[in-house]
Structures are given as C-alpha cells and as structure tokens.
C-alpha cells in the first residue's frame, strides 16, 4: 500500500483532527476509517508518513501511529520536527 491508497481509504478524516466535531458520536464516525486501517499498516510505512511528505501526510501518519503503538513512533516524530 502507498500513501495515496491510504488517503483514498480514509478520505478527509485527517481534517477532523484539525477541526473535531463536538456533536454526539460524529467525531468517532469521522475517524473510524483511520482507526480501522491503522492496524493493518506496517510500522515502516507509518514512520515514513510521519517523517516525510507534506503536512497532510504527516498529520495522517501521526494519527495512524497514535492508533497503533505511540511509543514506537518517537524517533519519526523527532525527525519530523
């Protein structure tokens, strides 16, 4: 899987990380594709998203990493800074 495939499968869910909906269960519904897909992605791909690309790729990578094992992605987070 490549980054473009991830964006295709998660849609614009990354936007709700910037502007979360505060009504009822809307936020959970918006991030559900990210949570579902994150478990199946290799850590190397998530790390490369966090440390590379543009802001959308980094934001989605951080969200994927947080849904997996946050401590595993400390090094890519430091590189992204």
Legacy VTK file of the C-alpha trace (Angstrom):
# vtk DataFile Version 3.0
C-alpha trace
ASCII
DATASET POLYDATA
POINTS 81 float
0.000 0.000 0.000
1.185 3.505 -0.763
0.290 6.837 0.819
-2.195 7.715 -1.941
-4.075 4.473 -1.203
-4.264 5.425 2.465
-5.754 8.810 1.615
-8.238 7.102 -0.722
-9.335 4.747 2.044
-9.519 7.318 4.835
-10.956 10.191 2.812
-10.658 13.515 4.557
-10.673 12.045 8.052
-7.401 13.876 8.742
-9.379 17.152 8.694
-11.388 16.144 11.763
-8.092 16.020 13.665
-7.738 19.745 12.987
-11.415 20.674 13.463
-13.038 17.950 15.578
-16.826 17.728 15.582
-18.176 18.014 19.083
-21.687 16.756 18.423
-22.613 13.325 19.724
-20.728 10.463 18.125
-19.741 12.366 14.949
-16.026 12.537 15.799
-15.752 8.762 16.302
-17.529 8.173 12.999
-15.184 10.552 11.185
-12.001 8.902 12.487
-13.279 5.311 12.188
-11.559 4.722 8.793
-8.225 5.828 10.276
-8.578 3.517 13.269
-9.616 0.545 11.126
-6.788 0.945 8.631
-4.016 1.740 11.109
-3.848 -1.806 12.481
-3.060 -3.253 9.062
-0.324 -0.789 8.077
3.328 -1.689 8.538
5.168 0.439 11.094
7.732 1.408 8.453
5.042 2.994 6.282
3.562 4.902 9.220
7.048 6.077 10.220
7.765 7.302 6.709
4.472 9.218 6.673
5.294 10.902 9.992
8.800 11.927 8.969
8.246 12.796 5.316
5.904 14.375 2.855
3.653 17.330 3.373
1.537 18.347 6.304
-1.429 16.113 5.345
0.772 13.039 5.126
2.461 13.839 8.427
-0.817 14.509 10.225
-2.364 11.282 8.963
0.838 9.406 9.878
0.725 10.777 13.416
-2.932 9.741 13.736
-2.116 6.251 12.465
0.834 5.994 14.857
-1.258 7.072 17.827
-3.841 4.422 16.969
-1.123 1.744 16.841
1.640 1.998 19.450
2.577 5.643 20.088
5.895 4.876 21.766
7.084 3.074 18.619
6.964 6.309 16.644
9.002 8.626 18.863
12.012 8.648 16.525
9.984 9.569 13.393
8.209 12.263 15.422
11.540 13.778 16.426
12.756 13.649 12.823
9.596 15.401 11.656
10.247 18.319 13.966
LINES 1 82
81 0 1 2 3 4 5 6 7 8 9 10 11 12 13 14 15 16 17 18 19 20 21 22 23 24 25 26 27 28 29 30 31 32 33 34 35 36 37 38 39 40 41 42 43 44 45 46 47 48 49 50 51 52 53 54 55 56 57 58 59 60 61 62 63 64 65 66 67 68 69 70 71 72 73 74 75 76 77 78 79 80
